Amino acid sequence: MCKTCKKHKMKMQKMKTKTAMKKTTGMKKKTKRKPNKYALYLKKRYPDLKKKNPNAKVTDISKIVAKEWNAMKKKV
């Protein structure tokens, strides 16, 4: 058996034991938090900015949104 196959086999065994633990111990999934106001604003603004800047990276758009967000905070 090659090294990759051994690693894959070990991963599968770990996954099986985690699943079995969840079933037997009653471990619950974490509940997701509500997104904060900035995350909601970013989600709202992202599509428009992406249309205006189709070649922009996610980080570039995030910087633009951050500047807008900070400007809005200063006004309030």
Contacts in CASP RR format, 6 or more apart in sequence:
PFRMAT RR
TARGET T0000
AUTHOR 0000-0000-0000
METHOD contacts of the structure
MODEL  1
MCKTCKKHKMKMQKMKTKTAMKKTTGMKKKTKRKPNKYALYLKKRYPDLK
KKNPNAKVTDISKIVAKEWNAMKKKV
1 9 0 8 1.000
21 27 0 8 1.000
35 43 0 8 1.000
38 69 0 8 1.000
41 65 0 8 1.000
41 69 0 8 1.000
42 62 0 8 1.000
42 65 0 8 1.000
45 65 0 8 1.000
45 68 0 8 1.000
46 61 0 8 1.000
46 65 0 8 1.000
49 56 0 8 1.000
49 61 0 8 1.000
49 64 0 8 1.000
49 65 0 8 1.000
50 56 0 8 1.000
50 61 0 8 1.000
53 60 0 8 1.000
53 61 0 8 1.000
53 64 0 8 1.000
END
